Amino acid sequence: MANKLDRISFGKIVQIRERLLKTQATGKKVYRFESGDPSFSVSDQVINAIRQAAETGKTHYIPNDGIPELKKELQLKLETKNKIKLPSSDYIYVTNGAMHALYLVWQCLLSPGDEVIVPDPMWTEAVENIRLADATPVQVILSHEDGYRYDPKKIAAKISAKTKAIFVNSPHNPTGSVASRETLLEIMELAKQHNLFIVTDEAYEDVVYDVKHSSIAALAQEKYQGAEGEALQRKIISIYSFSKSYAMSGLRVGYLVTLDDSVRERISKLLRCTINGVNSIAQWAAIAALRTPIDHLEGMKKEYRERRKLMLNALTGIPGLHPFAPDGAFYLWCKVDPKLYQRLGVKNADEVSNALAEKGIGSAPGDSFGIHCHDAIRFAYSCATPMVIEGTTELARFFGK
Ligand SMILES: Cc1ncc(COP(=O)(O)O)c(C=O)c1O
């Protein structure tokens, strides 16, 4: 019996992770460069909030769109940090991570036959969730030569009568490119002209190096006022996560913001019928994370910067391997050319990734991120710094540096 889930892949990254975990269980050393899971512990404030929530009986059913205390805190965060003003916290929906927010948004927005313009490469699950909603992702190629920038002209060329939304992810997984204000304004103008939704995944908003992250909804409020501004605001759906900013990946807290009433109504229904509210204790932990002094985040950023340098040093100057210096997130995306395949005696990036896994080194082959990026490979540097130090030495050795 056919089912739409039969069209969804198992995900190569997960398969590589399983393989490395099995190797690790045999006592062999492994380097976890395949997944983007921050190595850091959560702050003391978060630990205390978890304990206190459990001890004070905060363990019962909660409103399915999030506890009011967290929603209020998120409204404040959105206003002060992202510069997004909301009439009230009613427009915020707490979700089971940004992944669940993506699921909800695509289910509530799309109908069979709709198209969504997505970058290629792109973190797989964002695109799979579009397919799960019976819609079609339409890829716009991000190229190494253009610094993996999302090009509004290329987006415009892909807009058709079936296009429902443009999906933007900045900072971008897997390349680490960060869209400029100008690019985001141009994309917004396109959406306005063609009456399209913009779904903006800002899960890595806090992991940026020497550039600034801009939120599309804030740019819209800055540029357009009155009825025109309100209409555009309703078309922007913003998605955020506690996983990367606060190293809370296992606690599963994310949120989305939408001003569109019909989408909001559907989201409430789907929240009720899927999770009926995010784990109450994790929501109290999220409040504490938002109130944690900025030093915790700054400390993590300092480490990421160091790891980025280590990876770039190890992988620069290898014939056939072309790393892209990321402005955000914690991935090193490398374009690969046939010279490297010849030298390693392999046929493609998949085989490079397999050969690395054989040596206990994790990676993610390019084609797990889209249909136009076979000749690439991604290394995550979210694992602990000592692992990055040792693992990058192994990587350089593997590539014959
Ligand atoms: C671009 C992007 N969006 C969303 C997510 C999901 O994050 P969460 O842990 O909040 O579900 C990820 C996770 O890697 C991601 O890379």
The ligand as an SDF file (V2000), in Angstrom:
LIG
                    3D

 16 16  0  0  0  0  0  0  0  0999 V2000
   18.2180   25.3020    9.0770 C   0  0  0  0  0  0  0  0  0  0  0  0
   17.6780   24.5230   10.2130 C   0  0  0  0  0  0  0  0  0  0  0  0
   16.4310   24.7760   10.6130 N   0  0  0  0  0  0  0  0  0  0  0  0
   15.8820   24.1050   11.6340 C   0  0  0  0  0  0  0  0  0  0  0  0
   16.5910   23.1310   12.3050 C   0  0  0  0  0  0  0  0  0  0  0  0
   15.8910   22.3670   13.3870 C   0  0  0  0  0  0  0  0  0  0  0  0
   16.1930   22.7990   14.6390 O   0  0  0  0  0  0  0  0  0  0  0  0
   15.4130   22.2520   15.9260 P   0  0  0  0  0  0  0  0  0  0  0  0
   16.4080   21.4770   16.7220 O   0  0  0  0  0  0  0  0  0  0  0  0
   14.9370   23.4760   16.6150 O   0  0  0  0  0  0  0  0  0  0  0  0
   14.2860   21.3920   15.4570 O   0  0  0  0  0  0  0  0  0  0  0  0
   17.8820   22.8230   11.9200 C   0  0  0  0  0  0  0  0  0  0  0  0
   18.6460   21.7610   12.6140 C   0  0  0  0  0  0  0  0  0  0  0  0
   19.7310   21.3950   12.2790 O   0  0  0  0  0  0  0  0  0  0  0  0
   18.4380   23.5270   10.8360 C   0  0  0  0  0  0  0  0  0  0  0  0
   19.6790   23.2790   10.4210 O   0  0  0  0  0  0  0  0  0  0  0  0
  1  2  1  0
  2  3  1  0
  2 15  2  0
  3  4  2  0
  4  5  1  0
  5  6  1  0
  5 12  2  0
  6  7  1  0
  7  8  1  0
  8  9  2  0
  8 10  1  0
  8 11  1  0
 12 13  1  0
 12 15  1  0
 13 14  2  0
 15 16  1  0
M  END
$$$$
